[in-house]
Amino acid sequence: MKTSRGLLAGFFVASGLNHFVSPRFYRAIVPPSLRHDAKRLVEVSGAAEVLGGVGVLLPRTRRLSGVALIALLAAVFPANLYMASEPERFKRVPRWALYARLPLQPLMMWWAWRATRD
């Protein structure tokens, strides 16, 4: 469980930091209906991923961080749907990867839940 927790934390911290390293990519995947607020959404989601990942490592915040990461994964799912429904806009990402991300989201949620319940 400790290894799983460490991997989960590392994944979310790295992913969250990447929102600030490559914000253009993340802004591009914001669905059109939210595009007017893309910059803020990318920054907030990146910070939430970093905080959630760090929170997973701390016993006092572990369970809450797990729930928060699950909520975050649900909140960003529309971006995955958007990418899969408009693959021609994301030519740098292999088409199979756009579709593979969809069932991965619930698996990531399950991982966040399991790694933070001890």
N, CA, C and O atoms as a MOPAC input file, in Angstrom:
PM7 MOZYME 1SCF
protein

 N      0.83100 1    -1.20000 1     0.00000 1
 C      0.00000 1     0.00000 1     0.00000 1
 C      0.87300 1     1.26100 1     0.00000 1
 O      0.54900 1     2.26000 1    -0.64300 1
 N      1.98000 1     1.18800 1     0.73300 1
 C      2.87700 1     2.34100 1     0.81200 1
 C      3.45500 1     2.69200 1    -0.55500 1
 O      3.56100 1     3.86900 1    -0.90000 1
 N      3.82700 1     1.68100 1    -1.33000 1
 C      4.36700 1     1.91200 1    -2.66800 1
 C      3.29800 1     2.52700 1    -3.56800 1
 O      3.56300 1     3.47900 1    -4.30200 1
 N      2.09700 1     1.97800 1    -3.50500 1
 C      0.99100 1     2.48900 1    -4.31000 1
 C      0.70900 1     3.94900 1    -3.97700 1
 O      0.48000 1     4.76900 1    -4.86500 1
 N      0.72800 1     4.25400 1    -2.70200 1
 C      0.49500 1     5.62900 1    -2.24000 1
 C      1.58200 1     6.57000 1    -2.75500 1
 O      1.28900 1     7.67700 1    -3.20800 1
 N      2.83200 1     6.12700 1    -2.68500 1
 C      3.93900 1     6.93600 1    -3.17700 1
 C      3.85800 1     7.17400 1    -4.67600 1
 O      4.12000 1     8.27900 1    -5.15100 1
 N      3.49400 1     6.13700 1    -5.41800 1
 C      3.33400 1     6.28200 1    -6.86800 1
 C      2.18500 1     7.22600 1    -7.20000 1
 O      2.30000 1     8.06300 1    -8.09500 1
 N      1.08300 1     7.08700 1    -6.47900 1
 C     -0.06900 1     7.97300 1    -6.69300 1
 C      0.32900 1     9.42400 1    -6.42100 1
 O      0.03500 1    10.31300 1    -7.22000 1
 N      0.98500 1     9.65300 1    -5.31400 1
 C      1.43000 1    11.00600 1    -4.96700 1
 C      2.36400 1    11.56000 1    -6.03000 1
 O      2.20100 1    12.69700 1    -6.47400 1
 N      3.33800 1    10.76300 1    -6.43800 1
 C      4.28200 1    11.20400 1    -7.45400 1
 C      3.60800 1    11.51500 1    -8.77300 1
 O      3.94500 1    12.49900 1    -9.43200 1
 N      2.65700 1    10.68100 1    -9.16100 1
 C      1.92700 1    10.90400 1   -10.40800 1
 C      1.20700 1    12.24500 1   -10.38200 1
 O      1.31600 1    13.03000 1   -11.32400 1
 N      0.46800 1    12.50800 1    -9.29800 1
 C     -0.31200 1    13.74000 1    -9.24600 1
 C      0.55300 1    14.98000 1    -9.06600 1
 O      0.24500 1    16.02800 1    -9.63400 1
 N      1.61700 1    14.88600 1    -8.29800 1
 C      2.51100 1    16.04300 1    -8.15400 1
 C      3.15500 1    16.36500 1    -9.50600 1
 O      3.19400 1    17.52500 1    -9.91600 1
 N      3.65300 1    15.34500 1   -10.19100 1
 C      4.28500 1    15.57100 1   -11.50000 1
 C      3.28400 1    16.10400 1   -12.51700 1
 O      3.57800 1    17.03400 1   -13.26700 1
 N      2.11200 1    15.51100 1   -12.53100 1
 C      1.08200 1    15.95800 1   -13.47000 1
 C      0.66200 1    17.39800 1   -13.17100 1
 O      0.49700 1    18.20800 1   -14.08300 1
 N      0.49600 1    17.70100 1   -11.90800 1
 C      0.11100 1    19.06000 1   -11.51900 1
 C      1.16100 1    20.08500 1   -11.88900 1
 O      0.83300 1    21.16000 1   -12.39000 1
 N      2.42300 1    19.76300 1   -11.64800 1
 C      3.50200 1    20.68100 1   -12.01400 1
 C      3.56300 1    20.88300 1   -13.52500 1
 O      3.90600 1    21.96200 1   -14.00700 1
 N      3.22800 1    19.83200 1   -14.25800 1
 C      3.24900 1    19.92700 1   -15.71100 1
 C      2.22700 1    20.94300 1   -16.23500 1
 O      2.40100 1    21.49000 1   -17.32400 1
 N      1.16900 1    21.19500 1   -15.47100 1
 C      0.18800 1    22.22100 1   -15.85200 1
 C      0.85000 1    23.60000 1   -15.94400 1
 O      0.41500 1    24.46000 1   -16.71000 1
 N      1.89800 1    23.79400 1   -15.15800 1
 C      2.59400 1    25.08600 1   -15.13800 1
 C      3.78100 1    25.10600 1   -16.11000 1
 O      4.19800 1    26.16700 1   -16.57400 1
 N      4.31100 1    23.92700 1   -16.40700 1
 C      5.42300 1    23.81400 1   -17.35100 1
 C      4.90600 1    23.89100 1   -18.79400 1
 O      5.51500 1    24.53600 1   -19.64800 1
 N      3.78000 1    23.22800 1   -19.05000 1
 C      3.19800 1    23.17200 1   -20.40800 1
 C      1.73900 1    23.62400 1   -20.40100 1
 O      0.86200 1    22.85800 1   -20.80100 1
 N      1.46200 1    24.83900 1   -19.95800 1
 C      0.05700 1    25.26300 1   -19.83000 1
 C     -0.69600 1    25.30800 1   -21.15500 1
 O     -1.91400 1    25.13300 1   -21.19000 1
 N      0.02300 1    25.54000 1   -22.23000 1
 C     -0.63100 1    25.63900 1   -23.53400 1
 C     -1.36800 1    24.33900 1   -23.89800 1
 O     -2.49000 1    24.37200 1   -24.40400 1
 N     -0.72300 1    23.20500 1   -23.63500 1
 C     -1.36300 1    21.91700 1   -23.91000 1
 C     -2.65300 1    21.78100 1   -23.11300 1
 O     -3.68900 1    21.39800 1   -23.65800 1
 N     -2.59000 1    22.09200 1   -21.83700 1
 C     -3.75900 1    21.92200 1   -20.97300 1
 C     -4.88000 1    22.89500 1   -21.33900 1
 O     -6.05700 1    22.53800 1   -21.28200 1
 N     -4.52200 1    24.09900 1   -21.70900 1
 C     -5.55200 1    25.05900 1   -22.14600 1
 C     -6.25000 1    24.56300 1   -23.40300 1
 O     -7.45100 1    24.77400 1   -23.57500 1
 N     -5.50500 1    23.90800 1   -24.27300 1
 C     -6.07300 1    23.41400 1   -25.52800 1
 C     -7.09100 1    22.29900 1   -25.31200 1
 O     -7.96600 1    22.09700 1   -26.15400 1
 N     -6.99200 1    21.57400 1   -24.20400 1
 C     -7.93000 1    20.47200 1   -23.98400 1
 C     -9.14500 1    20.88300 1   -23.15500 1
 O    -10.03100 1    20.06500 1   -22.90800 1
 N     -9.19000 1    22.12900 1   -22.73000 1
 C    -10.38300 1    22.61800 1   -22.02900 1
 C    -11.52600 1    22.65700 1   -23.03700 1
 O    -11.37800 1    23.24300 1   -24.11000 1
 N    -12.65500 1    22.04600 1   -22.71400 1
 C    -13.78900 1    22.04600 1   -23.64600 1
 C    -14.19300 1    23.47200 1   -24.03500 1
 O    -14.06100 1    24.39700 1   -23.23300 1
 N    -14.68100 1    23.64700 1   -25.25900 1
 C    -15.03200 1    24.98600 1   -25.74800 1
 C    -15.96200 1    25.77700 1   -24.83400 1
 O    -15.82700 1    26.99500 1   -24.72800 1
 N    -16.89300 1    25.11200 1   -24.18000 1
 C    -17.83500 1    25.83300 1   -23.31600 1
 C    -17.15000 1    26.47200 1   -22.11000 1
 O    -17.72000 1    27.36500 1   -21.48400 1
 N    -15.94400 1    26.03300 1   -21.77800 1
 C    -15.19800 1    26.57900 1   -20.63600 1
 C    -13.94700 1    27.34700 1   -21.06500 1
 O    -13.18700 1    27.82900 1   -20.22500 1
 N    -13.74300 1    27.45300 1   -22.35800 1
 C    -12.51700 1    28.04000 1   -22.88900 1
 C    -12.26900 1    29.46300 1   -22.39600 1
 O    -11.11700 1    29.87000 1   -22.24900 1
 N    -13.33000 1    30.22500 1   -22.13800 1
 C    -13.17000 1    31.60300 1   -21.66400 1
 C    -12.40700 1    31.68700 1   -20.34300 1
 O    -11.85800 1    32.73400 1   -20.00000 1
 N    -12.37700 1    30.58100 1   -19.60800 1
 C    -11.73000 1    30.55100 1   -18.30400 1
 C    -10.59100 1    29.53300 1   -18.26800 1
 O    -10.19800 1    29.07600 1   -17.19400 1
 N    -10.06500 1    29.18100 1   -19.43600 1
 C     -9.08400 1    28.09400 1   -19.53500 1
 C     -7.83200 1    28.32400 1   -18.69300 1
 O     -7.35700 1    27.40300 1   -18.02800 1
 N     -7.30100 1    29.52300 1   -18.71400 1
 C     -6.06700 1    29.80300 1   -17.96300 1
 C     -6.25900 1    29.50900 1   -16.47400 1
 O     -5.45000 1    28.81900 1   -15.85400 1
 N     -7.32900 1    30.03700 1   -15.92400 1
 C     -7.59600 1    29.82700 1   -14.49900 1
 C     -7.88400 1    28.36000 1   -14.19300 1
 O     -7.40900 1    27.83900 1   -13.18400 1
 N     -8.64600 1    27.69400 1   -15.04200 1
 C     -8.96500 1    26.28500 1   -14.82200 1
 C     -7.71400 1    25.41700 1   -14.83600 1
 O     -7.58800 1    24.49700 1   -14.02800 1
 N     -6.80200 1    25.70000 1   -15.73500 1
 C     -5.55600 1    24.93400 1   -15.81300 1
 C     -4.71100 1    25.17800 1   -14.55900 1
 O     -4.14200 1    24.24100 1   -13.99800 1
 N     -4.63300 1    26.42100 1   -14.13100 1
 C     -3.84900 1    26.73300 1   -12.92400 1
 C     -4.46300 1    26.10100 1   -11.68000 1
 O     -3.75200 1    25.52600 1   -10.85700 1
 N     -5.77100 1    26.20600 1   -11.54600 1
 C     -6.44500 1    25.64600 1   -10.36500 1
 C     -6.33000 1    24.12300 1   -10.35400 1
 O     -6.04500 1    23.52800 1    -9.31400 1
 N     -6.55100 1    23.49100 1   -11.51000 1
 C     -6.46300 1    22.02700 1   -11.54100 1
 C     -5.01800 1    21.55700 1   -11.30300 1
 O     -4.79800 1    20.53300 1   -10.65500 1
 N     -4.05200 1    22.29400 1   -11.82000 1
 C     -2.65600 1    21.93700 1   -11.57100 1
 C     -2.30000 1    22.04500 1   -10.09000 1
 O     -1.66300 1    21.15300 1    -9.52900 1
 N     -2.71200 1    23.13500 1    -9.47100 1
 C     -2.45000 1    23.30600 1    -8.03400 1
 C     -3.16900 1    22.23400 1    -7.22300 1
 O     -2.62000 1    21.71600 1    -6.25000 1
 N     -4.39300 1    21.90100 1    -7.62000 1
 C     -5.15400 1    20.87300 1    -6.90400 1
 C     -4.47100 1    19.51300 1    -7.01800 1
 O     -4.46900 1    18.73700 1    -6.06200 1
 N     -3.90100 1    19.22500 1    -8.16500 1
 C     -3.19200 1    17.95400 1    -8.32600 1
 C     -1.94900 1    17.90300 1    -7.43500 1
 O     -1.68200 1    16.88800 1    -6.79200 1
 N     -1.19700 1    18.99300 1    -7.40200 1
 C      0.00100 1    19.03200 1    -6.55400 1
 C     -0.39700 1    18.88500 1    -5.08200 1
 O      0.17400 1    18.06800 1    -4.36100 1
 N     -1.36600 1    19.67000 1    -4.64700 1
 C     -1.79200 1    19.60500 1    -3.24700 1
 C     -2.36900 1    18.23600 1    -2.89400 1
 O     -2.09600 1    17.69600 1    -1.82200 1
 N     -3.16100 1    17.68500 1    -3.79700 1
 C     -3.72400 1    16.35700 1    -3.55600 1
 C     -2.64100 1    15.29400 1    -3.47100 1
 O     -2.69400 1    14.41300 1    -2.61300 1
 N     -1.66400 1    15.37500 1    -4.35800 1
 C     -0.56200 1    14.41500 1    -4.32300 1
 C      0.23900 1    14.49800 1    -3.03800 1
 O      0.57600 1    13.47500 1    -2.44300 1
 N      0.54500 1    15.71300 1    -2.60800 1
 C      1.27500 1    15.88900 1    -1.34000 1
 C      0.41000 1    15.41500 1    -0.17100 1
 O      0.90600 1    14.77300 1     0.75600 1
 N     -0.88300 1    15.73400 1    -0.22100 1
 C     -1.80000 1    15.34800 1     0.84700 1
 C     -1.91000 1    13.84600 1     1.03000 1
 O     -2.15900 1    13.37000 1     2.13800 1
 N     -1.72800 1    13.09700 1    -0.04600 1
 C     -1.76900 1    11.63400 1     0.01800 1
 C     -0.64600 1    11.10700 1     0.91700 1
 O     -0.80000 1    10.06400 1     1.55300 1
 N      0.46100 1    11.80900 1     0.97000 1
 C      1.61500 1    11.36500 1     1.75700 1
 C      1.48700 1    11.67300 1     3.24500 1
 O      2.20600 1    11.09900 1     4.06300 1
 N      0.59100 1    12.56100 1     3.59400 1
 C      0.44500 1    12.98100 1     4.98500 1
 C     -0.71400 1    12.23800 1     5.64300 1
 O     -1.85000 1    12.34400 1     5.18100 1
 N     -0.45000 1    11.49100 1     6.70600 1
 C     -1.51400 1    10.69500 1     7.33400 1
 C     -2.76900 1    11.50400 1     7.70000 1
 O     -3.88700 1    11.01100 1     7.54600 1
 N     -2.59100 1    12.73000 1     8.17800 1
 C     -3.75000 1    13.53000 1     8.61100 1
 C     -4.63800 1    13.96800 1     7.44300 1
 O     -5.82800 1    14.21300 1     7.63800 1
 N     -4.08300 1    14.06700 1     6.24400 1
 C     -4.85400 1    14.55600 1     5.10100 1
 C     -5.07600 1    13.48200 1     4.03200 1
 O     -5.68800 1    13.75200 1     2.99800 1
 N     -4.59000 1    12.28900 1     4.27500 1
 C     -4.61700 1    11.22900 1     3.25500 1
 C     -6.02000 1    10.92900 1     2.73700 1
 O     -6.24600 1    10.94500 1     1.52700 1
 N     -6.95900 1    10.65900 1     3.63100 1
 C     -8.31600 1    10.29500 1     3.19400 1
 C     -8.99500 1    11.44800 1     2.45800 1
 O     -9.60300 1    11.24100 1     1.40700 1
 N     -8.89600 1    12.63600 1     2.99300 1
 C     -9.49200 1    13.79900 1     2.34300 1
 C     -8.85700 1    14.04100 1     0.97600 1
 O     -9.54800 1    14.38000 1     0.01500 1
 N     -7.55400 1    13.86700 1     0.89500 1
 C     -6.85900 1    14.04400 1    -0.38700 1
 C     -7.32200 1    13.01000 1    -1.40500 1
 O     -7.47000 1    13.32300 1    -2.58700 1
 N     -7.55000 1    11.78800 1    -0.95600 1
 C     -8.05400 1    10.75500 1    -1.86100 1
 C     -9.41600 1    11.14000 1    -2.43200 1
 O     -9.65000 1    11.01200 1    -3.63400 1
 N    -10.30400 1    11.60800 1    -1.57400 1
 C    -11.63200 1    12.03800 1    -2.03000 1
 C    -11.50500 1    13.23400 1    -2.97000 1
 O    -12.18900 1    13.30400 1    -3.99100 1
 N    -10.63100 1    14.16800 1    -2.62100 1
 C    -10.43600 1    15.35900 1    -3.46100 1
 C     -9.87900 1    14.98600 1    -4.83200 1
 O    -10.28900 1    15.56100 1    -5.84100 1
 N     -8.95800 1    14.03800 1    -4.88000 1
 C     -8.40300 1    13.61000 1    -6.16200 1
 C     -9.46100 1    12.90200 1    -7.01100 1
 O     -9.48500 1    13.05700 1    -8.23200 1
 N    -10.32200 1    12.13600 1    -6.37200 1
 C    -11.41500 1    11.48400 1    -7.10200 1
 C    -12.34700 1    12.54100 1    -7.69000 1
 O    -12.76600 1    12.43300 1    -8.84300 1
 N    -12.66900 1    13.55800 1    -6.89800 1
 C    -13.51400 1    14.64900 1    -7.39800 1
 C    -12.82500 1    15.38500 1    -8.54000 1
 O    -13.47000 1    15.75400 1    -9.52200 1
 N    -11.54400 1    15.59600 1    -8.41800 1
 C    -10.78600 1    16.27500 1    -9.47500 1
 C    -10.79600 1    15.45000 1   -10.76300 1
 O    -10.97800 1    15.99300 1   -11.85300 1
 N    -10.60000 1    14.14400 1   -10.63100 1
 C    -10.63800 1    13.27800 1   -11.81100 1
 C    -12.01000 1    13.33500 1   -12.48700 1
 O    -12.09800 1    13.31400 1   -13.71400 1
 N    -13.06100 1    13.40700 1   -11.70100 1
 C    -14.40400 1    13.53900 1   -12.27800 1
 C    -14.56300 1    14.89400 1   -12.96300 1
 O    -15.18600 1    14.99600 1   -14.01900 1
 N    -14.00100 1    15.92000 1   -12.35900 1
 C    -14.13800 1    17.27300 1   -12.90700 1
 C    -13.39300 1    17.44600 1   -14.23200 1
 O    -13.83200 1    18.20800 1   -15.09300 1
 N    -12.28500 1    16.75100 1   -14.39800 1
 C    -11.51800 1    16.90800 1   -15.64100 1
 C    -11.92000 1    15.89600 1   -16.71500 1
 O    -11.40500 1    15.94900 1   -17.83200 1
 N    -12.81900 1    14.98700 1   -16.39800 1
 C    -13.26300 1    13.99200 1   -17.37000 1
 C    -13.83500 1    14.62000 1   -18.64300 1
 O    -13.60400 1    14.08500 1   -19.72700 1
 N    -14.57200 1    15.73100 1   -18.55800 1
 C    -15.04900 1    16.35100 1   -19.80700 1
 C    -13.91700 1    16.71200 1   -20.77700 1
 O    -14.12600 1    16.69100 1   -21.99000 1
 N    -12.74900 1    17.03500 1   -20.27800 1
 C    -11.61800 1    17.31500 1   -21.17300 1
 C    -11.21600 1    16.05500 1   -21.92900 1
 O    -10.88900 1    16.11900 1   -23.11400 1
 N    -11.24000 1    14.91300 1   -21.25100 1
 C    -10.92800 1    13.65000 1   -21.92100 1
 C    -11.97900 1    13.30800 1   -22.97200 1
 O    -11.64800 1    12.83900 1   -24.06100 1
 N    -13.23900 1    13.54400 1   -22.64000 1
 C    -14.31700 1    13.31600 1   -23.60500 1
 C    -14.15600 1    14.22700 1   -24.82100 1
 O    -14.32100 1    13.79300 1   -25.96100 1
 N    -13.83600 1    15.47500 1   -24.56800 1
 C    -13.63200 1    16.43800 1   -25.64800 1
 C    -12.50800 1    15.98100 1   -26.56800 1
 O    -12.65200 1    16.01500 1   -27.79000 1
 N    -11.39400 1    15.55600 1   -25.99100 1
 C    -10.26300 1    15.10500 1   -26.79900 1
 C    -10.64000 1    13.88400 1   -27.64900 1
 O    -10.27400 1    13.80700 1   -28.82100 1
 N    -11.36600 1    12.94000 1   -27.06200 1
 C    -11.75600 1    11.73600 1   -27.79300 1
 C    -12.78000 1    12.04400 1   -28.88600 1
 O    -12.80200 1    11.38500 1   -29.92500 1
 N    -13.61700 1    13.03400 1   -28.65000 1
 C    -14.65400 1    13.35900 1   -29.63800 1
 C    -14.13800 1    14.24200 1   -30.77100 1
 O    -14.79300 1    14.36300 1   -31.80600 1
 N    -12.97400 1    14.85800 1   -30.58700 1
 C    -12.39000 1    15.73300 1   -31.61000 1
 C    -10.91100 1    15.38500 1   -31.84000 1
 O    -10.03900 1    16.24000 1   -31.68200 1
 N    -10.63700 1    14.13700 1   -32.21000 1
 C     -9.22700 1    13.70100 1   -32.32600 1
 C     -8.42000 1    14.50200 1   -33.34700 1
 O     -7.20100 1    14.60900 1   -33.22100 1
 N     -9.07800 1    15.05600 1   -34.34300 1
 C     -8.34800 1    15.82400 1   -35.35700 1
 C     -7.71200 1    17.08900 1   -34.77800 1
 O     -6.77700 1    17.63200 1   -35.36700 1
 N     -8.20300 1    17.55900 1   -33.64400 1
 C     -7.63300 1    18.74400 1   -32.98700 1
 C     -6.38100 1    18.39800 1   -32.16900 1
 O     -5.64100 1    19.28900 1   -31.75200 1
 N     -6.15500 1    17.10600 1   -31.94700 1
 C     -5.05600 1    16.67500 1   -31.07800 1
 C     -4.17600 1    15.66700 1   -31.81100 1
 O     -3.99200 1    14.53900 1   -31.35300 1
 N     -3.64700 1    16.07800 1   -32.92900 1
 C     -2.87300 1    15.19100 1   -33.80100 1
 C     -1.58800 1    14.65100 1   -33.14600 1
 O     -1.08300 1    13.60000 1   -33.54200 1
 N     -1.07800 1    15.35500 1   -32.17000 1
 C      0.16100 1    14.90600 1   -31.50000 1
 C     -0.08100 1    13.73500 1   -30.55700 1
 O      0.85800 1    13.03900 1   -30.16800 1
 N     -1.34100 1    13.52000 1   -30.19000 1
 C     -1.68100 1    12.41200 1   -29.29400 1
 C     -2.24200 1    11.28500 1   -30.15900 1
 O     -3.19800 1    11.50100 1   -30.90500 1
 N     -1.66400 1    10.08900 1   -30.07000 1
 C     -2.20000 1     8.98000 1   -30.87100 1
 C     -3.69100 1     8.76800 1   -30.57800 1
 O     -4.13500 1     8.84500 1   -29.43300 1
 N     -4.43500 1     8.50100 1   -31.63100 1
 C     -5.88600 1     8.33600 1   -31.48600 1
 C     -6.23800 1     7.27400 1   -30.45000 1
 O     -7.17400 1     7.45000 1   -29.67000 1
 N     -5.48700 1     6.17300 1   -30.44100 1
 C     -5.78400 1     5.11800 1   -29.47200 1
 C     -5.65000 1     5.63900 1   -28.04000 1
 O     -6.40100 1     5.23000 1   -27.15400 1
 N     -4.69400 1     6.53900 1   -27.81800 1
 C     -4.47300 1     7.07800 1   -26.46700 1
 C     -5.63300 1     7.97400 1   -26.03600 1
 O     -5.98600 1     8.02000 1   -24.85700 1
 N     -6.22200 1     8.68100 1   -26.99400 1
 C     -7.37400 1     9.52900 1   -26.67000 1
 C     -8.53100 1     8.69200 1   -26.14300 1
 O     -9.22200 1     9.09100 1   -25.20600 1
 N     -8.73400 1     7.52800 1   -26.75300 1
 C     -9.82400 1     6.64500 1   -26.32500 1
 C     -9.44300 1     5.84400 1   -25.08200 1
 O    -10.29600 1     5.56000 1   -24.24200 1
 N     -8.18000 1     5.48300 1   -24.96300 1
 C     -7.72800 1     4.69900 1   -23.81100 1
 C     -7.84600 1     5.49100 1   -22.51300 1
 O     -8.00800 1     4.91100 1   -21.43900 1
 N     -7.76700 1     6.80600 1   -22.61100 1
 C     -7.86500 1     7.63500 1   -21.40700 1
 C     -9.24300 1     7.54200 1   -20.74500 1
 O     -9.36800 1     7.70600 1   -19.53200 1
 N    -10.26500 1     7.27900 1   -21.54700 1
 C    -11.63000 1     7.26300 1   -21.00700 1
 C    -11.82900 1     6.17800 1   -19.94000 1
 O    -12.28200 1     6.50000 1   -18.84100 1
 N    -11.51400 1     4.92100 1   -20.21400 1
 C    -11.68100 1     3.91900 1   -19.15500 1
 C    -10.60100 1     4.01000 1   -18.07100 1
 O    -10.76400 1     3.45100 1   -16.98700 1
 N     -9.50400 1     4.70900 1   -18.36100 1
 C     -8.46600 1     4.87200 1   -17.34200 1
 C     -8.93000 1     5.76900 1   -16.19700 1
 O     -8.48600 1     5.61400 1   -15.05900 1
 N     -9.81300 1     6.69600 1   -16.50100 1
 C    -10.26200 1     7.64200 1   -15.46800 1
 C    -10.89300 1     6.92400 1   -14.26900 1
 O    -10.51100 1     7.20400 1   -13.13300 1
 N    -11.84900 1     6.00400 1   -14.48400 1
 C    -12.39400 1     5.28700 1   -13.32100 1
 C    -11.34200 1     4.44200 1   -12.60000 1
 O    -11.40300 1     4.27700 1   -11.38200 1
 N    -10.37600 1     3.90600 1   -13.35800 1
 C     -9.30600 1     3.14200 1   -12.71100 1
 C     -8.43200 1     4.04400 1   -11.84100 1
 O     -7.99600 1     3.64700 1   -10.76000 1
 N     -8.18600 1     5.24900 1   -12.31900 1
 C     -7.43300 1     6.21600 1   -11.51400 1
 C     -8.22000 1     6.56700 1   -10.23600 1
 O     -7.63400 1     6.71300 1    -9.16400 1
 N     -9.51500 1     6.69700 1   -10.35900 1
 C    -10.36400 1     6.98700 1    -9.19400 1
 C    -10.27700 1     5.85500 1    -8.17600 1
 O    -10.14600 1     6.08300 1    -6.97400 1
 N    -10.35200 1     4.64100 1    -8.68900 1
 C    -10.25900 1     3.47700 1    -7.80800 1
 C     -8.89600 1     3.44600 1    -7.11900 1
 O     -8.80500 1     3.17100 1    -5.92200 1
 N     -7.83400 1     3.73200 1    -7.88300 1
 C     -6.48900 1     3.76000 1    -7.31600 1
 C     -6.39300 1     4.80800 1    -6.21100 1
 O     -5.84600 1     4.53300 1    -5.14400 1
 N     -6.92100 1     6.00700 1    -6.45700 1
 C     -6.89000 1     7.06800 1    -5.44400 1
 C     -7.64100 1     6.62500 1    -4.18700 1
 O     -7.20900 1     6.90100 1    -3.06800 1
 N     -8.75400 1     5.94700 1    -4.37800 1
 C     -9.54600 1     5.47700 1    -3.22500 1
 C     -8.77800 1     4.42400 1    -2.43600 1
 O     -8.64600 1     4.52900 1    -1.21600 1
 N     -8.27100 1     3.40700 1    -3.13300 1
 C     -7.58600 1     2.30200 1    -2.45700 1
 C     -6.30400 1     2.75200 1    -1.76400 1
 O     -6.01000 1     2.30800 1    -0.65400 1
 N     -5.54400 1     3.62500 1    -2.40700 1
 C     -4.25400 1     4.04200 1    -1.85100 1
 C     -4.40000 1     4.94400 1    -0.64200 1
 O     -3.44800 1     5.11800 1     0.11900 1
 N     -5.57900 1     5.52000 1    -0.45300 1
 C     -5.76100 1     6.45400 1     0.66100 1
 C     -6.63900 1     5.88200 1     1.76700 1
 O     -7.00800 1     6.60800 1     2.69000 1
 N     -6.97600 1     4.61200 1     1.69800 1
 C     -7.76100 1     3.95300 1     2.73800 1
 C     -6.85200 1     2.99700 1     3.48400 1
 O     -6.55300 1     1.91500 1     2.97900 1
 N     -6.41500 1     3.36400 1     4.65100 1
 C     -5.62400 1     2.40000 1     5.44400 1
 C     -5.88200 1     2.54500 1     6.90000 1
 O     -5.30200 1     1.81700 1     7.70600 1

